[in-house]
Amino acid sequence: YLYIADPIMAVQAGSSGPADSLVQYSAAVPVTESVKGKRGRGALSGDKDKSNKAEEYLNSILPPREYTREGRLYVQYVSAQRATKADVNMLEENLEEKCKQRKARDTGICPIREELYAQCFDELIRQITIQCLERGFLLVRVRDELRMTNESYQVPVSYTHLRAHETSLHLVCRLLLEKKK
């Protein structure tokens, strides 16, 4: 299996292929009219109904990827392979390596670290959903709620708004700095 791009961000229509990611996907298969809409891979477990339900849910939270390479359309589905302890250890190593490669900050607000940890969380959700669908549902709810809460704090604040709330000490400091210039 390949570790490839975040399902939402990295592959744009008409791109040459998916970017690198922590989310685990199956190998890409060329799209033909006869296989559109079919997964074309084995079941998650012996129970076909349960496995189809889990695969459908996996596809809804981590949608299949489509991209074009050499003029041919390919699709990649999120992997339905159960994770082993070695897979979890590899995920942790890949996370640390990618943080170093992309020079993510260790502390403070860092969009690079935020993106990589989101990919890691999505991969953990994938792994847990395969084992227990209900836990996967709950983790997706938690992930989505955390994203909405985080986005609510990222409202742009104008300079005028900041000045309206500045304390007298901040005002003095600002005026002294402006006077220096």
C-alpha positions in Angstrom: 0.0 0.0 0.0 1.0 3.6 -0.6 0.9 6.5 1.7 -0.5 9.3 -0.4 -2.2 12.7 -0.4 -4.7 14.1 1.9 -8.0 13.3 0.2 -9.3 16.8 0.3 -6.3 18.9 -0.5 -3.5 17.6 -2.7 -4.9 16.2 -6.0 -6.4 18.7 -8.2 -8.3 17.9 -11.4 -6.0 17.1 -14.2 -2.9 16.7 -12.0 -0.2 14.2 -12.8 -0.7 12.2 -9.6 -1.4 12.4 -5.9 1.0 14.1 -3.5 2.6 12.4 -0.5 0.5 11.9 2.6 0.2 9.9 5.8 -3.3 8.5 4.8 -3.0 4.9 3.5 -4.6 4.2 0.1 -4.7 1.1 -2.1 -2.8 1.0 -5.4 -4.2 3.2 -8.2 -6.3 1.5 -10.8 -7.2 2.9 -14.2 -10.8 3.9 -14.6 -12.9 2.3 -17.3 -16.6 2.6 -17.9 -17.1 -1.0 -16.7 -15.5 -0.4 -13.3 -16.8 3.1 -12.4 -18.5 3.0 -9.1 -16.9 -0.4 -8.1 -14.2 -0.8 -5.5 -12.6 -3.9 -7.1 -11.0 -5.2 -4.0 -11.5 -7.8 -1.2 -13.8 -7.5 1.8 -12.8 -6.2 5.2 -14.0 -9.3 6.9 -16.1 -12.5 6.3 -19.4 -10.6 6.7 -20.1 -9.0 3.2 -22.8 -6.7 4.5 -20.7 -5.3 7.3 -17.6 -4.9 5.0 -19.6 -3.1 2.3 -21.0 -0.7 5.0 -17.5 -0.1 6.3 -16.1 0.5 2.8 -18.9 2.9 2.0 -18.3 4.8 5.2 -14.6 4.9 4.6 -15.2 6.3 1.1 -17.5 9.0 2.6 -15.0 10.2 5.2 -11.9 9.7 3.0 -13.2 9.9 -0.6 -11.6 8.0 -3.4 -8.9 9.9 -5.3 -9.0 10.5 -9.0 -6.2 11.9 -11.0 -4.8 11.8 -14.5 -1.4 10.4 -15.5 -0.2 10.3 -19.1 -3.7 11.1 -20.3 -5.4 8.3 -18.4 -7.8 8.6 -15.5 -6.9 6.6 -12.3 -8.7 6.1 -9.0 -7.4 5.3 -5.6 -9.5 4.2 -2.7 -8.6 4.5 0.9 -7.1 1.2 2.1 -9.4 -1.3 3.8 -6.4 -3.2 5.1 -6.4 -3.7 8.9 -3.5 -1.9 10.5 -0.8 -3.8 12.3 1.4 -2.6 15.2 4.1 -2.1 12.6 1.8 0.1 10.5 1.1 2.3 13.6 4.8 2.6 14.4 5.5 3.4 10.7 2.8 6.1 10.8 4.5 7.7 13.9 7.9 7.6 12.2 6.5 9.1 8.9 4.8 11.9 10.9 8.1 12.8 12.6 10.0 12.6 9.3 7.6 14.7 7.4 7.6 17.3 10.2 11.4 17.6 9.9 11.4 17.5 6.1 8.8 20.3 5.9 10.4 22.2 8.7 7.3 22.3 10.9 7.7 24.4 14.1 7.8 22.4 17.4 5.8 25.0 19.3 3.2 27.7 18.5 0.8 27.9 15.6 2.2 26.0 12.6 0.0 25.4 9.5 2.5 22.6 8.4 2.3 20.8 11.6 -1.5 21.3 11.7 -1.9 19.7 8.2 0.4 16.7 9.0 -1.4 16.0 12.3 -4.8 16.2 10.5 -3.5 13.6 8.0 -2.3 11.4 10.9 -5.6 11.7 12.6 -7.4 10.8 9.4 -5.2 7.7 9.1 -6.0 6.7 12.7 -9.7 7.2 12.0 -9.3 4.9 8.9 -7.5 2.2 11.0 -10.1 2.4 13.8 -13.1 2.4 11.5 -12.0 -0.8 9.9 -11.8 -2.5 13.4 -15.0 -0.9 14.8 -17.4 1.2 12.7 -19.0 2.8 15.7 -15.7 4.1 17.0 -14.9 5.4 13.6 -18.3 7.3 13.5 -17.5 8.9 16.9 -13.9 9.9 16.0 -15.2 11.6 12.8 -17.7 13.5 14.9 -14.9 14.6 17.3 -12.6 15.5 14.3 -15.2 17.6 12.6 -16.2 19.4 15.9 -12.5 20.2 16.6 -12.1 21.5 13.0 -15.2 23.8 13.4 -14.0 25.1 16.7 -10.5 25.7 15.4 -11.9 27.5 12.3 -14.1 29.8 14.5 -10.9 31.1 16.2 -9.3 31.9 12.9 -11.4 34.9 12.1 -9.3 37.7 10.7 -9.0 40.6 13.1 -8.4 44.1 11.7 -5.8 46.5 13.0 -8.5 48.9 14.0 -10.2 46.3 16.0 -7.0 45.5 17.8 -6.4 49.2 18.6 -9.9 49.5 20.1 -9.0 46.9 22.7 -5.4 48.0 23.5 -4.5 48.8 27.1 -2.9 52.0 28.1 0.5 50.2 28.4 0.1 48.9 24.9 -0.8 52.3 23.7 2.3 53.9 25.2 4.5 51.1 23.7 3.0 51.6 20.3 3.4 55.3 20.4 7.0 55.1 21.5 7.7 52.6 18.7 6.0 54.8 16.1 7.9 57.9 17.4 11.2 55.9 16.9 10.5 55.4 13.2 
